[in-house]
Amino acid sequence: MSGMRTMLSSIAMVAVLGVGYGMWSVISPGEERRKELLKNLPESNPMRMEETRKRNALVMQALKEAAETNDNIARGFQGPMK
């Protein structure tokens, strides 16, 4: 009885994996669609990439300045306390 249960559970697992692979192959995009998606990615647009590089440089500069100061810049400016 235990051997039969093990064999049936193994067959069920293989069947579930097969169904999962079949569903994956049905919903995954074809080669033409994949190439079109890659072509439309933001990284493929040189102007967009340059904007991203500038933004990343500004963020890195702000992080560098924040690391060099002892002030807690996360709180922001709160003005004089009364």
Residue pairs with C-beta under 8 A, 6 or more apart in sequence:
29 37
38 44
42 48
42 49
42 52
43 49
66 73
